[in-house]
Amino acid sequence: MGRKDLVTLISLALIWGASFLFMRIASPAFGPVFTTELRVSLAAVTLLAYAAIRRRKLGILRHWKAFLVLGAVNAALPFTLICMAELHLSASLAAILNATTPMFTALAAWGMGQGRPGWSKSIGLIIGLGGVAVLVGWSPIPMEGVILYSVFLSLGAALSYGFGGLYASHAGKGVEPLTLAIGQQLGASIVLLPLAIIYAPHHLPPASAVYSVIGLSLLCTSVAYLMYFRLIRNIGAVKTVTVTFLVPIFGILWGVLFLKESLYWNTVVGLAIILLSVTLVNRKSREKKPKPLSAPS
């Protein structure tokens, strides 16, 4: 990996780590559904403008059904679930729980008949569950009621990413990465529009929430997707997946720096266990032809 690609990889992790900070600020003000609708809609408009400037032909209408499904499963649902979870969870904990996405991708592949997990993946899945247990069971914060419910929402988002990534690898064959990114955001915005109208905020949100939505849309979605697909093109999907290890670290960093979130010992231990799980889950896939990855956040 060259220096330029390494800088891009770290920058991508930094940006995606910040998405949990932005969602933690924006969700209580705009509401989870409306926050996500603004995020994907503004991102779609930005990416469409970028495509127009570059004079890229997209052909989105040819794949509109696939983009509706992809947008729902790989953007609308997981983004909204994370926003709902972060009404009660810290940005740090949400970022760590999101790092379980490779675990759920392996489970989703097994459930869809794409091969049983080998020993490495099976052990990784068990270890990953242990990491979640450390985060939830040994936390100084009582994990009960709405907090525990929010943890399951975060894990549900990771599961949705898992199915979304598998669907993207199938439906995205032969489709340009930029077209795929724009189609996904447009599909998500259309799917969420009816709910967004119902759950639109009744009061003008504070400036911090507005800036957070802009950051989510422009940085964490539009710019991040361009960087992400560029990395896949330059260094391949296998090396790009290492961003999974860096995102929760930056998620914790931003939460501690800007939201003054507390860092507990179980957070560090749980993160280490989950990252070990991700290593084992990905080890088997490195022996095969890598598939396109879904964005974790």
Solvent accessible surface area in square Angstrom, and as a share of the most:
residue,aa,sasa,rsa
1,M,95,0.42
2,G,43,0.41
3,R,207,0.76
4,K,136,0.58
5,D,22,0.11
6,L,82,0.41
7,V,86,0.50
8,T,15,0.09
9,L,7,0.03
10,I,73,0.37
11,S,37,0.24
12,L,0,0.00
13,A,0,0.00
14,L,71,0.35
15,I,20,0.10
16,W,0,0.00
17,G,0,0.00
18,A,11,0.09
19,S,0,0.00
20,F,0,0.00
21,L,14,0.07
22,F,38,0.16
23,M,0,0.00
24,R,67,0.25
25,I,50,0.25
26,A,0,0.00
27,S,0,0.00
28,P,79,0.50
29,A,31,0.24
30,F,19,0.08
31,G,20,0.20
32,P,24,0.15
33,V,21,0.12
34,F,44,0.18
35,T,0,0.00
36,T,1,0.00
37,E,15,0.07
38,L,43,0.22
39,R,2,0.01
40,V,0,0.00
41,S,32,0.21
42,L,72,0.36
43,A,0,0.00
44,A,1,0.01
45,V,95,0.55
46,T,47,0.28
47,L,1,0.00
48,L,64,0.32
49,A,50,0.39
50,Y,66,0.25
51,A,2,0.02
52,A,73,0.57
53,I,139,0.70
54,R,130,0.48
55,R,216,0.79
56,R,96,0.35
57,K,195,0.82
58,L,36,0.18
59,G,25,0.24
60,I,27,0.14
61,L,149,0.74
62,R,189,0.69
63,H,61,0.27
64,W,130,0.46
65,K,135,0.57
66,A,24,0.19
67,F,8,0.03
68,L,50,0.25
69,V,68,0.39
70,L,2,0.01
71,G,0,0.00
72,A,27,0.21
73,V,41,0.23
74,N,5,0.02
75,A,0,0.00
76,A,4,0.03
77,L,87,0.43
78,P,0,0.00
79,F,1,0.00
80,T,13,0.07
81,L,28,0.14
82,I,3,0.02
83,C,1,0.01
84,M,60,0.27
85,A,0,0.00
86,E,0,0.00
87,L,62,0.31
88,H,86,0.38
89,L,4,0.02
90,S,38,0.25
91,A,0,0.00
92,S,6,0.04
93,L,22,0.11
94,A,2,0.02
95,A,0,0.00
96,I,0,0.00
97,L,0,0.00
98,N,4,0.02
99,A,6,0.04
100,T,0,0.00
101,T,11,0.06
102,P,16,0.10
103,M,3,0.01
104,F,31,0.13
105,T,41,0.24
106,A,10,0.08
107,L,67,0.33
108,A,2,0.02
109,A,17,0.13
110,W,117,0.41
111,G,68,0.65
112,M,99,0.44
113,G,67,0.64
114,Q,87,0.39
115,G,47,0.45
116,R,199,0.73
117,P,24,0.15
118,G,27,0.26
119,W,213,0.75
120,S,28,0.18
121,K,40,0.17
122,S,35,0.23
123,I,82,0.42
124,G,0,0.00
125,L,16,0.08
126,I,122,0.62
127,I,45,0.23
128,G,0,0.00
129,L,111,0.55
130,G,30,0.29
131,G,0,0.00
132,V,19,0.11
133,A,58,0.45
134,V,13,0.08
135,L,2,0.01
136,V,26,0.15
137,G,58,0.55
138,W,154,0.54
139,S,22,0.14
140,P,76,0.47
141,I,78,0.40
142,P,91,0.57
143,M,33,0.15
144,E,118,0.53
145,G,58,0.56
146,V,71,0.41
147,I,33,0.17
148,L,61,0.31
149,Y,121,0.46
150,S,0,0.00
151,V,3,0.01
152,F,126,0.53
153,L,22,0.11
154,S,3,0.02
155,L,25,0.13
156,G,24,0.23
157,A,0,0.00
158,A,0,0.00
159,L,68,0.34
160,S,7,0.05
161,Y,1,0.00
162,G,0,0.00
163,F,78,0.32
164,G,0,0.00
165,G,8,0.08
166,L,11,0.06
167,Y,61,0.23
168,A,9,0.07
169,S,16,0.11
170,H,129,0.58
171,A,26,0.20
172,G,12,0.12
173,K,153,0.65
174,G,91,0.88
175,V,21,0.12
176,E,97,0.43
177,P,58,0.37
178,L,10,0.05
179,T,2,0.01
180,L,22,0.11
181,A,2,0.01
182,I,0,0.00
183,G,0,0.00
184,Q,7,0.03
185,Q,0,0.00
186,L,50,0.25
187,G,3,0.03
188,A,0,0.00
189,S,13,0.08
190,I,105,0.53
191,V,62,0.36
192,L,10,0.05
193,L,89,0.44
194,P,81,0.51
195,L,83,0.41
196,A,1,0.01
197,I,122,0.62
198,I,119,0.60
199,Y,130,0.49
200,A,33,0.26
201,P,42,0.26
202,H,167,0.75
203,H,155,0.69
204,L,167,0.83
205,P,18,0.11
206,P,79,0.49
207,A,62,0.48
208,S,61,0.39
209,A,1,0.00
210,V,54,0.31
211,Y,147,0.56
212,S,4,0.02
213,V,5,0.03
214,I,73,0.37
215,G,8,0.07
216,L,0,0.00
217,S,0,0.00
218,L,74,0.37
219,L,82,0.41
220,C,0,0.00
221,T,0,0.00
222,S,1,0.01
223,V,59,0.34
224,A,0,0.00
225,Y,8,0.03
226,L,55,0.27
227,M,30,0.13
228,Y,3,0.01
229,F,32,0.13
230,R,84,0.31
231,L,0,0.00
232,I,41,0.21
233,R,180,0.66
234,N,68,0.35
235,I,27,0.14
236,G,28,0.26
237,A,9,0.07
238,V,48,0.28
239,K,95,0.40
240,T,0,0.00
241,V,17,0.10
242,T,45,0.26
243,V,4,0.03
244,T,14,0.08
245,F,41,0.17
246,L,52,0.26
247,V,5,0.03
248,P,2,0.01
249,I,83,0.42
250,F,34,0.14
251,G,1,0.01
252,I,17,0.09
253,L,72,0.36
254,W,39,0.14
255,G,0,0.00
256,V,53,0.31
257,L,91,0.45
258,F,130,0.54
259,L,56,0.28
260,K,166,0.70
261,E,26,0.11
262,S,73,0.47
263,L,92,0.46
264,Y,72,0.27
265,W,147,0.52
266,N,3,0.02
267,T,15,0.09
268,V,81,0.47
269,V,57,0.33
270,G,0,0.00
271,L,18,0.09
272,A,59,0.46
273,I,45,0.23
274,I,0,0.00
275,L,28,0.14
276,L,92,0.46
277,S,0,0.00
278,V,0,0.00
279,T,45,0.26
280,L,25,0.12
281,V,6,0.03
282,N,16,0.08
283,R,129,0.47
284,K,74,0.31
285,S,44,0.28
286,R,115,0.42
287,E,131,0.59
288,K,129,0.55
289,K,179,0.76
290,P,61,0.39
291,K,107,0.45
292,P,70,0.44
293,L,50,0.25
294,S,20,0.13
295,A,3,0.03
296,P,14,0.09
297,S,1,0.00
